Amino acid sequence: MRGGSNFLNMHLLILLFLVNFLRTLLIIAIVYYGIRLFTRFVLPLLVDKGLKNMQQKMQNQQNQRQKPGRPEGEVTIEYNKNSNQNNSQNKGEYVDFEEIE
């Protein structure tokens, strides 16, 4: 009886090993195809949505930079207050010249 019991235990262990191995392969295949489907269908939709959001934000920023109310072709000069102070200090020395006829 003892010899038959070892034979049965050996077959049971082999069967359990194969079942667990096949289950592991099935899980790996499901994860692989899940990632493939995600990258093929869902990821492009997310990237497209992100690009549209970024494009909309940049367009809003561009619209905010343009100051409304000015007629086209009007020229305005805006001075930076900080640069005026720096320019007045670094003008250098004045050189007098005469015109030659």
PESUL-V738069 format. One line per field, one symbol per residue. ss: DSSP state (h for helix, s for strand, l for the rest). phi: phi as a letter, one per 20 degrees, with the letter a starting at -180 (. if undefined). Layout:
# PESUL-V738069
ss = ???
phi = ???
This chain:
# PESUL-V738069
ss = lhhhhhhhhhhhhhhhhhhhhhhhhhhhhhhhhhhhhhhhhhhhhhhhhhhhhhhhhhhhhhhhhlllllllllllllllhhhhhhhhhllllllllllll
phi = .ffffffffffffffffffffffffffffffffffffffedegfffffffffffffffffffffffefoeffnfdcdddeffffffffedfndedeccede
